[in-house]
Amino acid sequence: MTAIHPGGGLIVPPGHGKTLATAAQRVTFKVTGEHTPTSSTFEVEVPPGFDVGAHTHGHSEELFYVLEGELDVLAFEPRVRTPDRWRDWESATGERVVRATPGTLMLVPPGCPHAFANPTGEPARVLFQASPPPDHERYFEELMEILGSGGEVDHAAVEELRRRYDIEQLTPLRHSRT
């Protein structure tokens, strides 16, 4: 990627950007804090069986836009925050988990519980924005190190990482092939 010059913009062609990849997730940084002070933008491939786990951010706002595939998503405060199965959650107004298909957008303000998981046999692709940068960039770099270590997910390491980045983990992150 190229730094933005005064008076200029940024064009990131398909297939370009810094890519981090593990069996559990593939993240390509398209716009970072190096380019703008307002938000980071990533292209994320979510493999079958990946569940980010329900969580909240104290200060970050996130936007998800499904490009390909399907994901189960939620963005609401449930009546009861059960510690294991966010897909069973329901809000006080009756909201439930949604099956997001291409063109679905999810906006998550700070403090809102949210999650996504790929319950299908095919990968999904999502355009993801986080504001403000660069915390999500650093978070993804460290998360990919944990997920790339092989074997079972080290839940203690993920929880400690999330704590450092102002993320409250409500249900566990999981990755199992469906």
Secondary structure by P-SEA (a helix, b strand, c coil): cccccccbbbbbccccccccccccccccccccccccccbbbbbbbbcccccccccccccbbbbbbbcccccccccccccccccccccccccccccccccccccbbbbbcccccccccccccbbbbbbcccccccaaaaaaaaaaaaaacccccaaaaaaaaaaaacccccbbbbbbcc
